[in-house]
Each structure stands twice: as C-alpha cells, then as structure tokens.
Amino acid sequence: MAVFQLVLPDFLLIALGWVLFHKLRFSRDFFQGAEKLVYFVLFPALLFQSITQTPISISGAYTLLQAVLALAGFGVALAWLAVPVLRPEPVAHASVAQCAYRFNTYIGLSLAGPLAGSAGQTIMAILVGFAVPIVNVAAVHALARQNGGRIFGEILRNPFIIATLAALAFNFLQIPVPAPVDVTLKRLGACAIAIGLLCVGATLSLQAGRGNGRLISWMLAVRLLLCPVAALAIGWAMDLSLVERQMLLLFSALPPASSAYVLAARMGGDGRLVAGTMSIGTLISAATIPLWLMLGATL
C-alpha cells in the first residue's frame, strides 16, 4: 500500500493535465509553451542539481553507463524482433518501436527522491542523462529520412545531455556550486516535475492507438514487463548496490516518453499511433510500477 501511495501523486498530476486540456479547454499553445519551458530550462536544471548534490566516482558512473547500455540494447533488440514475428507495416513499426525503450523522465525523477532520497535521485539523474542520447539515436535511426543529419545535430545540442555532462564535470572535479545557485536550481527542478507531468496528461489520447493492437501490445510488454526483468538480472549480474538496483528497476519500468510522439510526427512517422501507445502505457504503468517496486524490495 505504501508503494501505491508513493506513485499516486504523480498519476493524479497526469490526470489533472488531462482534465485541464480535454475538459477545461486549456489551449494546445499553453501546453506547448509549458513543454518548451520544461525541456529547455526546468528539467536541465533538475538534472544538473540532482547530479551535483551527491558525490560520485568515475568508476561508479561508468558502471551505471554499462547498465544503461545493456538495458537499452535489450529494449532495442526486442523492439526490432517484432518485425519478423508480427510483420507490421514498416512506418508503423519504425514509429512505435521507440515506445519499447524510450522512457518518461518526469515520472522517474519524481519517484526517485521519495523512494531512495538524494542518493536515489542522483543515480536516476545519471541513468537518465546517459540514456537520453542512446535511445534518441536508436529512435532517430528507425525514423531516418533526408533530415536525419539535422536531427542528429539536435541530439548533440540536447539540453538534457548538456546538463548531464556539465553536472558530471562539476561532480568529478569537485567544483562547488554556490548556495544561491543551488537553491535556484532546486526550485526550478521542483517546477519541472509538476509541470512535466501535467503536460504528459495533456497528451493522453486512447483513440489514437486503435487498429494496431498486436504491435502496441508487443512494445508495451517489452517496456513495462520484460525490461524490468532485464533490469533485475543486470543489477545482480553487475553486483550493483541496493540503491542502484532500485533505481535501475524503477528506470526500466517507466512508461514510454511523451516526447516520442513529437519525434515520430516531425520525422514523417505515425504520430497518432505513438500517442496512443504512450497513453495506454502510461495508464498501465500506474499498476505495474508499484508491483515492480514491491517485487524489487523483496529480492
């Protein structure tokens, strides 16, 4: 019951975002502006502040990078295994494959702190920072068109990646962050989670997922069921600490990223299918995340 209470506030915020957009008629421009603020300002501040607040070693960061590479590789491989098994329409598969390995960063960092304190939030921020370029490259490759070069340039300029690299440099070199700056970043980060979850709720659209049930089920089974199993195995095989195993399990159980829809739509894919898959996955994860966290606590 305690785990369900832990995740409930996040999903209440997601529900509120849905109500604001679909029932109270907050404009699309309002949420697009909010998403832009979170993406370029609030969430990079949260990543930077989270990573710099707890000392980490280069070897510790390298171990987490290996874990992320193993987990992301597992998700990508199973996403592409759907091609010979299901024989889906190529554009549909290229669009929705990213839902098997891209993750909702807002939910992850929101739950990490209450679950494992500042150490947990630091580890989650590092996992997110390492995983962002890896899964984005995989998603872009699947959707590659003539504008692929421009998209890869955007990945290199991704504010999440820049914030992660800067924070790791500050951490490894033990550069102190001035107290007023640290407080400012912490307050920006608190805004990032709440506004980000509201934006996730605004993007929910179940109707958009109709007609591709087998493909959607495959990707969500990989994302919400098989990736957590892989995370448990990776954590034990790499002899990670208890907090690292908890955060890797939580990270693996997160629903698909809401930004997956934006990438699919921008690169000529089936944006509506991705929106539906992300929406269904977010709703299902309200039940699966607590179950995985409870299971992980017993192992």
Secondary structure, DSSP 8 states (H G I E B T S, - for coil): -HHHHHHHHHHHHHHHHHHHHHTS---HHHHHHHHHHIIIIIHHHHHHHHHHSS---HHHHHHHHHHHHHHHHHHHHHHHHHHHHH---HHHHHHHGGGGT---HHHHHHHHHHHHHHHHHHHHHHHHHHHHHHHHHHHHHHT--TTHHHHHHHHHT-HHHHHHHHHHHHHHTT----HHHHHHHHHHHHHHHHHHHHHHHHH--SGGGTT-HHHHHHHHHIIIIIHHHHHHHHHHHTT--HHHHHHHHHHHT----TTHHHHHHHTTS-HHHHHHHHHHHHHHHHHHHHHHHHHHHH-
